[in-house]
């Protein structure tokens, strides 16, 4: 069975690997050029395709439609592709086009769903393979799996959970397609939600916020993402790891340090333990070394600006 894959990032790599392992003849791969300003933490879809003698096209290449018309793929797949694929392409294959989306659709359609579920403190998410339609992430569902989210999960550990769950889901889906058992379930629009792209500046938080809200943002945008930060005199203080604390906030103000062992700060509601920190353009430290390096004392303010 002939296929074309539009893919990038870790899940795109896994999807290509599973196509090759499960008897699909991948005739072409469309992917993105790596952005020099982005930390590339995931394996290369392009290199995997090239090592298997699969033609590779960069996203936006005007010859893609022409090549697909020549190839006449039975099916098109997409995984973590960052551009909307034109209708004339997704409507071309005889069996249809299917996308792997990292959320439990219809919830968290759109961009950055893995970050958003952590920002919003969700307890579960998942992976969904759905038919591609004119409206992104709104097509009928072919297969889906749930993934639990713990309070300690970060964006990195959540992507590891995606990577663990994806192969089985993809294999099951490919079997359905090969055996002509494509049974689709419409999405419930009453439960649909959609979120937009995030930028590094969306990592800014205020110590006036609740501790759990700050913690959720920190774990959602920690490494390999740009990080959550507050400011002092215009300089960013990045918090890379944290944990909500039960320490007493009596007679404290937001941003005030109520303990140095462990390093714990008062917020607008609740206390937050800070585990890894970094002043902009300086070294990253564990809390103990941060306290020693910057001579932090109980009663100080971690930053004077509250935003």
PASEBA-1860 file (N, C-alpha, C; in nm, 3 decimals):
! residues 307
1> XXXXXXXX> 0.085/-0.120/0.000/0.000/0.000/0.000/0.088/0.125/0.000 ~ 0.063/0.215/-0.095/0.143/0.336/-0.108/0.095/0.447/-0.014 ~ 0.191/0.517/0.044/0.156/0.627/0.136/0.251/0.745/0.117 ~ 0.202/0.862/0.152/0.283/0.983/0.162/0.266/1.035/0.305 ~ 0.376/1.079/0.364/0.373/1.125/0.503/0.418/1.270/0.513 ~ 0.336/1.352/0.579/0.372/1.489/0.617/0.405/1.484/0.766 ~ 0.530/1.509/0.803/0.566/1.483/0.943/0.686/1.564/0.990 ~ 0.690/1.582/1.121/0.803/1.650/1.186/0.805/1.605/1.332
9> XXXXXXXX> 0.912/1.638/1.400/0.928/1.617/1.542/0.927/1.467/1.579 ~ 0.920/1.440/1.709/0.933/1.303/1.759/0.821/1.211/1.710 ~ 0.697/1.258/1.718/0.586/1.173/1.677/0.586/1.150/1.526 ~ 0.634/1.247/1.450/0.648/1.227/1.307/0.749/1.120/1.275 ~ 0.860/1.121/1.349/0.964/1.019/1.334/0.908/0.880/1.365 ~ 0.833/0.869/1.475/0.774/0.741/1.515/0.675/0.692/1.409 ~ 0.597/0.786/1.354/0.498/0.747/1.253/0.568/0.691/1.129 ~ 0.673/0.756/1.083/0.746/0.705/0.967/0.805/0.567/0.996
17> XXXXXXXX> 0.861/0.553/1.113/0.921/0.424/1.151/0.816/0.313/1.148 ~ 0.696/0.341/1.201/0.591/0.239/1.204/0.538/0.208/1.064 ~ 0.530/0.307/0.978/0.488/0.281/0.840/0.584/0.183/0.773 ~ 0.712/0.204/0.795/0.813/0.118/0.734/0.810/-0.024/0.793 ~ 0.783/-0.033/0.923/0.779/-0.163/0.989/0.653/-0.243/0.957 ~ 0.549/-0.174/0.912/0.420/-0.240/0.893/0.379/-0.253/0.746 ~ 0.479/-0.255/0.659/0.453/-0.293/0.521/0.400/-0.186/0.430 ~ 0.403/-0.060/0.471/0.359/0.047/0.382/0.478/0.095/0.299
25> XXXXXXXX> 0.452/0.121/0.174/0.555/0.174/0.085/0.543/0.327/0.085 ~ 0.633/0.389/0.158/0.628/0.536/0.171/0.697/0.596/0.049 ~ 0.617/0.660/-0.035/0.667/0.711/-0.162/0.730/0.850/-0.151 ~ 0.693/0.923/-0.047/0.750/1.057/-0.027/0.723/1.102/0.115 ~ 0.813/1.185/0.166/0.797/1.248/0.298/0.808/1.399/0.281 ~ 0.715/1.471/0.341/0.720/1.617/0.343/0.746/1.659/0.486 ~ 0.850/1.738/0.508/0.886/1.776/0.644/0.933/1.921/0.647 ~ 0.973/1.967/0.766/1.018/2.105/0.785/1.169/2.111/0.800
33> XXXXXXXX> 1.227/2.219/0.754/1.367/2.247/0.784/1.375/2.288/0.930 ~ 1.479/2.243/1.000/1.496/2.280/1.140/1.520/2.430/1.151 ~ 1.459/2.489/1.254/1.475/2.632/1.281/1.599/2.652/1.368 ~ 1.697/2.729/1.323/1.820/2.748/1.402/1.797/2.807/1.540 ~ 1.687/2.881/1.558/1.659/2.942/1.688/1.582/2.849/1.781 ~ 1.546/2.731/1.733/1.469/2.635/1.813/1.561/2.523/1.860 ~ 1.544/2.482/1.985/1.620/2.370/2.037/1.566/2.241/1.977 ~ 1.649/2.172/1.900/1.605/2.049/1.833/1.637/1.930/1.924
41> XXXXXXXX> 1.537/1.880/1.992/1.553/1.774/2.090/1.503/1.639/2.037 ~ 1.448/1.638/1.918/1.382/1.520/1.865/1.458/1.463/1.745 ~ 1.440/1.334/1.715/1.509/1.273/1.601/1.457/1.329/1.469 ~ 1.537/1.314/1.364/1.508/1.376/1.235/1.425/1.286/1.145 ~ 1.307/1.334/1.107/1.225/1.265/1.008/1.299/1.260/0.874 ~ 1.363/1.371/0.839/1.434/1.379/0.712/1.544/1.273/0.702 ~ 1.624/1.260/0.807/1.734/1.163/0.804/1.683/1.019/0.798 ~ 1.575/0.990/0.869/1.518/0.856/0.864/1.467/0.825/0.723
49> XXXXXXXX> 1.402/0.923/0.661/1.353/0.903/0.525/1.468/0.881/0.428 ~ 1.570/0.964/0.437/1.684/0.954/0.346/1.758/0.821/0.363 ~ 1.766/0.773/0.488/1.835/0.645/0.511/1.757/0.527/0.453 ~ 1.629/0.550/0.422/1.546/0.447/0.359/1.515/0.479/0.213 ~ 1.595/0.570/0.156/1.584/0.608/0.014/1.445/0.659/-0.025 ~ 1.385/0.733/0.068/1.254/0.793/0.043/1.274/0.939/0.001 ~ 1.216/0.983/-0.109/1.227/1.123/-0.149/1.171/1.216/-0.042 ~ 1.243/1.325/-0.014/1.204/1.420/0.090/1.179/1.557/0.027
57> XXXXXXXX> 1.068/1.619/0.066/1.033/1.752/0.019/1.017/1.844/0.141 ~ 1.067/1.965/0.127/1.050/2.062/0.235/0.912/2.124/0.228 ~ 0.851/2.147/0.344/0.718/2.210/0.350/0.719/2.339/0.269 ~ 0.614/2.357/0.191/0.603/2.477/0.109/0.656/2.460/-0.033 ~ 0.718/2.348/-0.063/0.768/2.323/-0.198/0.649/2.318/-0.295 ~ 0.648/2.402/-0.398/0.532/2.407/-0.489/0.513/2.279/-0.572 ~ 0.611/2.190/-0.573/0.602/2.069/-0.654/0.534/1.953/-0.579 ~ 0.495/1.976/-0.451/0.440/1.866/-0.371/0.312/1.809/-0.433
65> XXXXXXXX> 0.220/1.895/-0.473/0.094/1.846/-0.531/0.121/1.767/-0.659 ~ 0.209/1.818/-0.741/0.243/1.748/-0.866/0.301/1.610/-0.837 ~ 0.388/1.601/-0.736/0.447/1.472/-0.701/0.343/1.375/-0.648 ~ 0.250/1.424/-0.569/0.145/1.338/-0.514/0.056/1.286/-0.626 ~ 0.028/1.370/-0.723/-0.053/1.326/-0.837/0.019/1.218/-0.918 ~ 0.152/1.225/-0.922/0.230/1.122/-0.990/0.232/0.992/-0.909 ~ 0.250/1.007/-0.780/0.261/0.890/-0.691/0.129/0.815/-0.680 ~ 0.018/0.890/-0.677/-0.115/0.834/-0.657/-0.121/0.748/-0.530
73> XXXXXXXX> -0.091/0.809/-0.414/-0.090/0.731/-0.289/-0.228/0.679/-0.254 ~ -0.230/0.561/-0.193/-0.357/0.508/-0.142/-0.405/0.589/-0.022 ~ -0.310/0.640/0.055/-0.343/0.710/0.179/-0.235/0.814/0.209 ~ -0.273/0.922/0.273/-0.179/1.023/0.321/-0.191/1.030/0.473 ~ -0.075/1.041/0.539/-0.072/1.058/0.685/-0.002/1.189/0.720 ~ -0.035/1.239/0.837/0.028/1.360/0.889/0.052/1.341/1.038 ~ 0.169/1.389/1.084/0.200/1.382/1.228/0.290/1.498/1.265 ~ 0.239/1.588/1.348/0.314/1.703/1.398/0.360/1.795/1.284
81> XXXXXXXX> 0.286/1.795/1.175/0.317/1.885/1.064/0.265/2.024/1.099 ~ 0.344/2.126/1.073/0.316/2.259/1.126/0.241/2.352/1.031 ~ 0.204/2.303/0.916/0.128/2.383/0.821/-0.002/2.312/0.786 ~ -0.103/2.390/0.748/-0.228/2.332/0.703/-0.206/2.274/0.564 ~ -0.242/2.148/0.546/-0.226/2.081/0.417/-0.347/2.115/0.330 ~ -0.325/2.162/0.208/-0.437/2.204/0.121/-0.537/2.092/0.094 ~ -0.663/2.130/0.076/-0.769/2.033/0.050/-0.743/1.950/-0.074 ~ -0.685/2.012/-0.178/-0.661/1.938/-0.301/-0.562/1.823/-0.280
89> XXXXXXXX> -0.483/1.832/-0.172/-0.392/1.723/-0.138/-0.462/1.620/-0.051 ~ -0.528/1.664/0.057/-0.587/1.567/0.150/-0.705/1.492/0.089 ~ -0.768/1.550/-0.014/-0.881/1.482/-0.079/-0.836/1.389/-0.192 ~ -0.707/1.383/-0.220/-0.658/1.308/-0.336/-0.655/1.157/-0.314 ~ -0.606/1.104/-0.202/-0.592/0.957/-0.188/-0.727/0.887/-0.185 ~ -0.730/0.766/-0.239/-0.857/0.691/-0.246/-0.909/0.652/-0.109 ~ -0.817/0.631/-0.012/-0.860/0.590/0.122/-0.871/0.708/0.219 ~ -0.829/0.825/0.175/-0.838/0.942/0.260/-0.705/0.982/0.320
97> XXXXXXXX> -0.708/1.087/0.401/-0.589/1.139/0.468/-0.617/1.145/0.617 ~ -0.516/1.106/0.698/-0.535/1.094/0.842/-0.421/1.162/0.917 ~ -0.456/1.228/1.026/-0.360/1.305/1.105/-0.352/1.251/1.248 ~ -0.229/1.247/1.300/-0.206/1.213/1.441/-0.198/1.343/1.519 ~ -0.290/1.360/1.615/-0.295/1.484/1.694/-0.275/1.450/1.842 ~ -0.185/1.522/1.912/-0.154/1.489/2.052/-0.252/1.548/2.153 ~ -0.377/1.507/2.143/-0.477/1.540/2.246/-0.592/1.442/2.232 ~ -0.683/1.447/2.328/-0.804/1.367/2.321/-0.911/1.449/2.249
105> XXXXXXXX> -0.906/1.448/2.118/-1.006/1.522/2.042/-1.146/1.474/2.079 ~ -1.243/1.569/2.082/-1.239/1.704/2.029/-1.176/1.810/2.120 ~ -1.123/1.771/2.235/-1.060/1.868/2.324/-0.920/1.903/2.273 ~ -0.885/2.028/2.291/-0.751/2.077/2.258/-0.715/2.061/2.110 ~ -0.806/2.106/2.026/-0.771/2.123/1.886/-0.671/2.239/1.874 ~ -0.603/2.244/1.761/-0.516/2.358/1.738/-0.371/2.335/1.776 ~ -0.302/2.444/1.807/-0.158/2.442/1.826/-0.120/2.413/1.972 ~ -0.004/2.353/1.988/0.060/2.331/2.120/-0.029/2.261/2.223
113> XXXXXXXX> -0.105/2.158/2.185/-0.195/2.096/2.283/-0.123/2.035/2.402 ~ -0.002/1.982/2.382/0.071/1.921/2.494/0.108/2.026/2.598 ~ 0.145/2.144/2.555/0.175/2.252/2.649/0.049/2.300/2.718 ~ -0.057/2.316/2.642/-0.181/2.373/2.698/-0.244/2.281/2.804 ~ -0.238/2.149/2.785/-0.300/2.062/2.886/-0.229/2.075/3.020 ~ -0.097/2.099/3.017/-0.023/2.119/3.142/-0.051/2.258/3.200 ~ -0.053/2.359/3.117/-0.087/2.494/3.163/-0.221/2.493/3.236 ~ -0.315/2.417/3.183/-0.451/2.414/3.239/-0.471/2.308/3.347
121> XXXXXXXX> -0.364/2.237/3.383/-0.372/2.142/3.493/-0.458/2.020/3.467 ~ -0.466/1.977/3.341/-0.547/1.859/3.308/-0.488/1.732/3.370 ~ -0.576/1.637/3.398/-0.534/1.509/3.457/-0.514/1.400/3.352 ~ -0.561/1.424/3.231/-0.540/1.327/3.124/-0.537/1.398/2.990 ~ -0.473/1.333/2.895/-0.473/1.377/2.756/-0.469/1.251/2.672 ~ -0.415/1.257/2.552/-0.410/1.137/2.471/-0.359/1.163/2.332 ~ -0.372/1.063/2.247/-0.337/1.072/2.107/-0.460/1.033/2.025 ~ -0.483/1.106/1.918/-0.598/1.081/1.832/-0.554/1.076/1.687
129> XXXXXXXX> -0.599/0.976/1.615/-0.580/0.973/1.469/-0.717/0.996/1.407 ~ -0.726/1.101/1.329/-0.855/1.141/1.274/-0.843/1.169/1.124 ~ -0.956/1.165/1.057/-0.959/1.198/0.915/-0.938/1.348/0.899 ~ -0.858/1.385/0.802/-0.830/1.526/0.778/-0.940/1.587/0.693 ~ -0.984/1.707/0.736/-1.090/1.780/0.666/-1.046/1.925/0.650 ~ -1.135/2.004/0.594/-1.103/2.146/0.573/-1.076/2.218/0.704 ~ -1.149/2.180/0.811/-1.127/2.241/0.942/-1.023/2.160/1.018 ~ -0.912/2.220/1.058/-0.805/2.144/1.125/-0.854/2.075/1.251
137> XXXXXXXX> -0.817/1.950/1.267/-0.840/1.869/1.388/-0.987/1.841/1.415 ~ -1.074/1.862/1.315/-1.218/1.845/1.338/-1.276/1.722/1.272 ~ -1.194/1.648/1.200/-1.246/1.533/1.126/-1.281/1.414/1.214 ~ -1.352/1.319/1.156/-1.397/1.200/1.228/-1.277/1.120/1.282 ~ -1.299/1.059/1.398/-1.193/0.988/1.468/-1.185/0.843/1.421 ~ -1.063/0.799/1.389/-1.038/0.660/1.352/-0.989/0.579/1.471 ~ -0.900/0.636/1.550/-0.849/0.565/1.668/-0.798/0.666/1.770 ~ -0.794/0.622/1.896/-0.761/0.715/2.005/-0.713/0.637/2.126
145> XXXXXXXX> -0.621/0.697/2.203/-0.577/0.636/2.328/-0.558/0.743/2.434 ~ -0.590/0.710/2.559/-0.578/0.805/2.669/-0.442/0.794/2.736 ~ -0.396/0.906/2.792/-0.269/0.911/2.864/-0.292/0.990/2.992 ~ -0.257/0.931/3.107/-0.272/1.000/3.235/-0.161/1.104/3.252 ~ -0.196/1.213/3.318/-0.099/1.319/3.350/-0.088/1.329/3.501 ~ 0.034/1.319/3.553/0.055/1.335/3.697/0.093/1.480/3.726 ~ 0.087/1.518/3.854/0.122/1.654/3.894/0.272/1.681/3.871 ~ 0.350/1.574/3.865/0.495/1.589/3.844/0.535/1.588/3.698
153> XXXXXXXX> 0.442/1.558/3.609/0.477/1.556/3.467/0.517/1.693/3.418 ~ 0.620/1.696/3.334/0.660/1.817/3.264/0.634/1.794/3.115 ~ 0.660/1.896/3.034/0.641/1.880/2.890/0.731/1.769/2.838 ~ 0.852/1.755/2.894/0.943/1.650/2.849/0.891/1.511/2.883 ~ 0.844/1.492/3.006/0.794/1.359/3.044/0.663/1.327/2.972 ~ 0.583/1.430/2.942/0.459/1.406/2.869/0.489/1.360/2.726 ~ 0.589/1.423/2.663/0.627/1.377/2.529/0.681/1.234/2.533 ~ 0.748/1.198/2.642/0.793/1.058/2.656/0.673/0.963/2.663
161> XXXXXXXX> 0.568/1.006/2.731/0.447/0.924/2.737/0.382/0.912/2.599 ~ 0.381/1.021/2.524/0.331/1.015/2.387/0.412/0.914/2.305 ~ 0.544/0.923/2.319/0.633/0.835/2.242/0.610/0.689/2.278 ~ 0.580/0.661/2.405/0.554/0.524/2.448/0.421/0.472/2.394 ~ 0.321/0.561/2.389/0.187/0.519/2.349/0.167/0.516/2.198 ~ 0.243/0.596/2.125/0.219/0.614/1.982/0.235/0.487/1.898 ~ 0.341/0.407/1.917/0.357/0.291/1.827/0.237/0.197/1.824 ~ 0.182/0.163/1.940/0.067/0.073/1.943/-0.053/0.135/1.871
169> XXXXXXXX> -0.079/0.262/1.897/-0.193/0.328/1.833/-0.175/0.332/1.681 ~ -0.054/0.365/1.637/-0.028/0.371/1.493/-0.042/0.233/1.430 ~ 0.013/0.131/1.494/0.003/-0.006/1.440/-0.143/-0.049/1.426 ~ -0.223/-0.023/1.530/-0.365/-0.059/1.524/-0.435/0.013/1.410 ~ -0.400/0.140/1.392/-0.461/0.219/1.286/-0.422/0.166/1.148 ~ -0.295/0.135/1.132/-0.248/0.084/1.003/-0.314/-0.050/0.969 ~ -0.337/-0.132/1.070/-0.405/-0.260/1.047/-0.548/-0.235/0.999 ~ -0.616/-0.139/1.059/-0.753/-0.106/1.017/-0.754/-0.063/0.871
177> XXXXXXXX> -0.658/0.019/0.834/-0.654/0.071/0.697/-0.620/-0.041/0.599 ~ -0.521/-0.124/0.632/-0.483/-0.234/0.542/-0.598/-0.333/0.524 ~ -0.678/-0.353/0.628/-0.787/-0.452/0.623/-0.921/-0.389/0.586 ~ -0.915/-0.263/0.541/-1.036/-0.192/0.498/-1.143/-0.188/0.607 ~ -1.096/-0.161/0.731/-1.188/-0.149/0.845/-1.181/-0.007/0.901 ~ -1.205/0.088/0.812/-1.197/0.230/0.851/-1.334/0.274/0.902 ~ -1.356/0.252/1.031/-1.481/0.293/1.095/-1.457/0.423/1.169 ~ -1.527/0.528/1.127/-1.503/0.662/1.178/-1.613/0.707/1.272
185> XXXXXXXX> -1.572/0.780/1.377/-1.666/0.833/1.476/-1.664/0.984/1.471 ~ -1.779/1.049/1.449/-1.781/1.196/1.446/-1.739/1.254/1.580 ~ -1.672/1.367/1.577/-1.638/1.438/1.700/-1.760/1.510/1.756 ~ -1.767/1.515/1.888/-1.877/1.583/1.957/-1.843/1.731/1.967 ~ -1.906/1.812/1.887/-1.876/1.955/1.884/-1.911/2.023/2.016 ~ -2.000/1.965/2.094/-2.035/2.025/2.224/-1.919/2.019/2.322 ~ -1.826/1.926/2.300/-1.711/1.912/2.390/-1.582/1.965/2.329 ~ -1.593/2.031/2.215/-1.473/2.076/2.144/-1.413/2.200/2.210
193> XXXXXXXX> -1.280/2.205/2.207/-1.209/2.325/2.252/-1.089/2.343/2.161 ~ -1.044/2.466/2.147/-0.935/2.496/2.056/-0.840/2.597/2.119 ~ -0.711/2.580/2.096/-0.609/2.668/2.153/-0.510/2.709/2.046 ~ -0.452/2.826/2.065/-0.361/2.882/1.966/-0.216/2.857/1.997 ~ -0.130/2.911/1.912/0.014/2.896/1.928/0.062/2.971/2.052 ~ 0.177/2.929/2.102/0.241/2.996/2.215/0.375/3.053/2.170 ~ 0.418/3.161/2.236/0.547/3.222/2.208/0.630/3.220/2.336 ~ 0.761/3.241/2.327/0.843/3.244/2.449/0.794/3.346/2.552
201> XXXXXXXX> 0.739/3.458/2.508/0.693/3.560/2.602/0.570/3.517/2.681 ~ 0.502/3.412/2.634/0.389/3.359/2.710/0.433/3.286/2.836 ~ 0.564/3.273/2.855/0.617/3.211/2.976/0.619/3.305/3.096 ~ 0.584/3.432/3.078/0.585/3.529/3.188/0.473/3.499/3.288 ~ 0.508/3.496/3.418/0.406/3.476/3.521/0.419/3.583/3.629 ~ 0.319/3.592/3.712/0.319/3.686/3.824/0.316/3.611/3.957 ~ 0.393/3.659/4.055/0.390/3.598/4.188/0.256/3.622/4.257 ~ 0.173/3.711/4.203/0.038/3.730/4.258/-0.055/3.615/4.222
209> XXXXXXXX> -0.016/3.535/4.122/-0.098/3.420/4.083/-0.093/3.311/4.190 ~ -0.182/3.214/4.176/-0.182/3.100/4.266/-0.059/3.013/4.240 ~ -0.009/2.948/4.347/0.109/2.863/4.334/0.087/2.753/4.231 ~ -0.030/2.691/4.230/-0.054/2.581/4.138/-0.057/2.631/3.994 ~ -0.106/2.752/3.973/-0.108/2.809/3.837/0.034/2.833/3.787 ~ 0.118/2.888/3.875/0.258/2.912/3.837/0.328/2.779/3.810 ~ 0.307/2.682/3.897/0.369/2.550/3.880/0.328/2.487/3.748 ~ 0.200/2.497/3.712/0.153/2.437/3.587/0.220/2.502/3.466
217> XXXXXXXX> 0.238/2.633/3.472/0.307/2.701/3.361/0.454/2.657/3.355 ~ 0.518/2.649/3.470/0.660/2.610/3.474/0.679/2.472/3.409 ~ 0.598/2.375/3.446/0.617/2.240/3.392/0.574/2.230/3.246 ~ 0.487/2.323/3.203/0.440/2.320/3.065/0.543/2.373/2.966 ~ 0.632/2.462/3.013/0.726/2.525/2.919/0.871/2.510/2.962 ~ 0.898/2.415/3.052/1.036/2.391/3.092/1.113/2.325/2.977 ~ 1.240/2.290/3.000/1.321/2.228/2.895/1.246/2.112/2.828 ~ 1.245/2.103/2.697/1.328/2.177/2.601/1.266/2.306/2.549
225> XXXXXXXX> 1.160/2.353/2.613/1.094/2.477/2.571/1.162/2.598/2.636 ~ 1.122/2.720/2.596/1.196/2.840/2.641/1.188/2.873/2.789 ~ 1.089/2.820/2.861/1.086/2.837/3.005/0.988/2.941/3.056 ~ 0.949/2.925/3.185/0.864/3.021/3.255/0.953/3.116/3.334 ~ 0.911/3.241/3.341/0.998/3.340/3.403/0.918/3.454/3.466 ~ 0.982/3.520/3.563/0.935/3.646/3.616/1.046/3.747/3.585 ~ 1.028/3.872/3.626/1.127/3.974/3.593/1.165/4.056/3.715 ~ 1.286/4.106/3.714/1.332/4.199/3.816/1.424/4.301/3.747
233> XXXXXXXX> 1.381/4.426/3.748/1.454/4.532/3.678/1.474/4.497/3.531 ~ 1.373/4.434/3.473/1.376/4.399/3.333/1.451/4.271/3.300 ~ 1.518/4.212/3.398/1.594/4.089/3.375/1.508/3.968/3.411 ~ 1.515/3.864/3.329/1.432/3.747/3.349/1.495/3.649/3.449 ~ 1.412/3.599/3.538/1.450/3.488/3.626/1.368/3.367/3.583 ~ 1.436/3.267/3.526/1.369/3.146/3.479/1.357/3.045/3.593 ~ 1.238/2.986/3.605/1.215/2.876/3.699/1.192/2.751/3.615 ~ 1.284/2.656/3.627/1.279/2.538/3.541/1.208/2.420/3.606
241> XXXXXXXX> 1.211/2.414/3.739/1.140/2.308/3.810/1.083/2.362/3.939 ~ 0.965/2.312/3.977/0.897/2.361/4.097/0.806/2.253/4.153 ~ 0.747/2.282/4.268/0.647/2.194/4.328/0.563/2.275/4.425 ~ 0.431/2.260/4.423/0.349/2.328/4.523/0.389/2.284/4.663 ~ 0.382/2.377/4.758/0.426/2.350/4.896/0.313/2.379/4.994 ~ 0.316/2.309/5.109/0.217/2.332/5.214/0.267/2.426/5.323 ~ 0.379/2.494/5.299/0.434/2.584/5.402/0.338/2.698/5.434 ~ 0.342/2.741/5.560/0.255/2.847/5.611/0.294/2.982/5.549
249> XXXXXXXX> 0.193/3.059/5.506/0.217/3.189/5.444/0.194/3.306/5.540 ~ 0.184/3.278/5.668/0.151/3.383/5.764/0.252/3.498/5.757 ~ 0.196/3.620/5.747/0.277/3.743/5.745/0.377/3.747/5.630 ~ 0.340/3.692/5.516/0.428/3.698/5.399/0.355/3.764/5.284 ~ 0.431/3.809/5.188/0.377/3.872/5.067/0.422/3.792/4.945 ~ 0.347/3.804/4.833/0.389/3.734/4.711/0.532/3.770/4.671 ~ 0.609/3.669/4.634/0.750/3.678/4.595/0.846/3.672/4.713 ~ 0.792/3.673/4.837/0.879/3.669/4.955/0.924/3.527/4.984
257> XXXXXXXX> 1.051/3.512/5.018/1.109/3.381/5.047/1.075/3.341/5.190 ~ 1.008/3.228/5.207/0.968/3.184/5.340/1.056/3.071/5.391 ~ 1.142/3.019/5.303/1.238/2.916/5.344/1.348/2.910/5.239 ~ 1.469/2.880/5.283/1.578/2.857/5.187/1.612/2.709/5.175 ~ 1.565/2.628/5.272/1.587/2.482/5.267/1.456/2.412/5.302 ~ 1.374/2.373/5.202/1.393/2.397/5.060/1.359/2.542/5.023 ~ 1.407/2.587/4.909/1.380/2.724/4.864/1.232/2.736/4.829 ~ 1.161/2.815/4.908/1.016/2.823/4.895/0.973/2.970/4.898
265> XXXXXXXX> 0.881/3.003/4.809/0.838/3.142/4.789/0.687/3.152/4.805 ~ 0.644/3.262/4.866/0.501/3.289/4.879/0.445/3.339/4.746 ~ 0.321/3.301/4.717/0.252/3.349/4.598/0.123/3.416/4.640 ~ 0.040/3.452/4.543/-0.088/3.513/4.576/-0.179/3.419/4.651 ~ -0.160/3.289/4.633/-0.236/3.188/4.706/-0.153/3.061/4.711 ~ -0.099/3.031/4.827/-0.017/2.913/4.844/0.131/2.941/4.825 ~ 0.212/2.843/4.864/0.357/2.855/4.854/0.408/2.764/4.743 ~ 0.524/2.802/4.686/0.582/2.727/4.576/0.729/2.698/4.604
273> XXXXXXXX> 0.765/2.569/4.600/0.905/2.532/4.612/0.973/2.546/4.476 ~ 1.087/2.614/4.475/1.162/2.635/4.351/1.282/2.540/4.352 ~ 1.292/2.455/4.250/1.394/2.350/4.250/1.511/2.378/4.157 ~ 1.484/2.442/4.045/1.592/2.480/3.952/1.563/2.619/3.898 ~ 1.666/2.706/3.900/1.648/2.847/3.865/1.764/2.895/3.779 ~ 1.740/3.006/3.711/1.846/3.062/3.626/1.816/3.208/3.595 ~ 1.907/3.295/3.631/1.897/3.433/3.586/1.935/3.439/3.438 ~ 1.865/3.521/3.365/1.890/3.537/3.222/2.038/3.560/3.193
281> XXXXXXXX> 2.092/3.483/3.098/2.232/3.492/3.052/2.332/3.442/3.156 ~ 2.283/3.378/3.263/2.371/3.322/3.364/2.351/3.171/3.373 ~ 2.422/3.106/3.462/2.415/2.960/3.473/2.285/2.916/3.539 ~ 2.244/2.795/3.506/2.129/2.734/3.572/2.177/2.660/3.696 ~ 2.101/2.671/3.807/2.142/2.611/3.934/2.028/2.530/3.994 ~ 2.064/2.428/4.072/1.967/2.369/4.163/1.943/2.470/4.274 ~ 1.836/2.452/4.351/1.798/2.552/4.451/1.909/2.577/4.553 ~ 1.973/2.471/4.600/2.078/2.485/4.702/2.192/2.574/4.650
289> XXXXXXXX> 2.236/2.548/4.529/2.346/2.625/4.473/2.303/2.768/4.439 ~ 2.178/2.784/4.401/2.126/2.918/4.372/2.128/3.003/4.498 ~ 2.081/2.944/4.608/2.080/3.015/4.737/2.221/3.057/4.777 ~ 2.315/2.966/4.763/2.453/2.996/4.802/2.518/3.099/4.709 ~ 2.494/3.086/4.581/2.557/3.175/4.483/2.509/3.318/4.498 ~ 2.379/3.335/4.520/2.322/3.469/4.524/2.292/3.517/4.667 ~ 2.342/3.443/4.768/2.329/3.483/4.909/2.183/3.510/4.947 ~ 2.096/3.418/4.911/1.953/3.433/4.938/1.926/3.409/5.086
297> XXXXXXXX> 1.838/3.492/5.142/1.799/3.479/5.284/1.647/3.474/5.297 ~ 1.603/3.405/5.401/1.460/3.405/5.433/1.415/3.548/5.460 ~ 1.300/3.583/5.405/1.247/3.719/5.418/1.279/3.807/5.299 ~ 1.380/3.770/5.220/1.408/3.843/5.095/1.293/3.821/4.998 ~ 1.295/3.900/4.891/1.201/3.879/4.781/1.279/3.820/4.663 ~ 1.228/3.712/4.608/1.298/3.649/4.498/1.310/3.745/4.380 ~ 1.205/3.823/4.356/1.211/3.938/4.266/1.123/4.047/4.325 ~ 1.157/4.171/4.299/1.080/4.284/4.354/0.962/4.319/4.265
305> XXX> 0.971/4.285/4.137/0.858/4.311/4.045/0.761/4.194/4.053 ~ 0.632/4.226/4.058/0.529/4.121/4.066/0.463/4.099/3.932 ~ 0.485/4.187/3.833/0.422/4.185/3.703/0.272/4.208/3.715
END
